[in-house]
């Protein structure tokens, strides 16, 4: 997990609208997909400009954002 800067809005319904994230010292616009809440916190799927889908987590205990590791892709044989 990587601590990350996130620019977002919290709307009345409690949902989050992520506009951009800070990666390698630069702010990057992102697209947003679905989101859900579990015991770890609020998870948000985002799409980076290179079309890579990643998962952000707003941790419930610390209220900081982390970028979760990319899931391993299946190997085709």
N, C-alpha and C positions, 0 to 999 in steps of 0.2 A: 504494500500500500504506500502511496505517495501523497503527502499533504499537498494540497493544491488551493490556489485562489479561485474563487467562483464569483461571478457577478450574476445575481439573480433577483427575482421578485417573489415574494410570498403573497399569494392572492387570498381573498376572503375565505375560500373553500379549504385553505390549508395546503393547497398544491403549490409547487415551486415552478417558476418559469426561468430556466437557465438561459442567459444570453451569451456569455463567453466565459472561458476559463484561462488561467495563466499557466502556460506550459513553457518550460525552458526560458523563463524570464520575459516572455512575450504573451500578450493577450490574443486569444484565438476565438473567433466566432464559432459557435456550434449549433447544430440542429438538435432538437430534443425529441425523444420518444416517450415511451411509457414510464411511469413511476409507481412505486409501491412502498409501503412501510412494513417493517418487521421489528423484531427485538433489537437489531443492530442499529436501526435508524431509517432514514428515507433514502431509497435507492432511485437513481434517475439514469436512464439510458440516454447517451448523447452520441452524435455523429460528428467526428472531426472533419475538417476540410478535405482530407485525403480519403474520405468515405469509410474510415475505420470506426466501428461501433465500440464504445467503451462504457463503463459503468462508474458513476459517481455515487458516493455514499456520504450523506450528512450524518455523522455518528451521533446517536442519541445521548450518550454520556458526556461527550466533550464539545458537541456542536461545532466540530471542524469538518471540513470536506476532505475526502480522500479519493484518489483515482485508483480503482481496484485493478489488479493485474488482468491482462487479456486472457480470456479462456483459451486453453490449448485447442488447436484445430485438429480435427480427426485426420489421420494419415490415410490416403487412398493408396491401395496396393494393387 
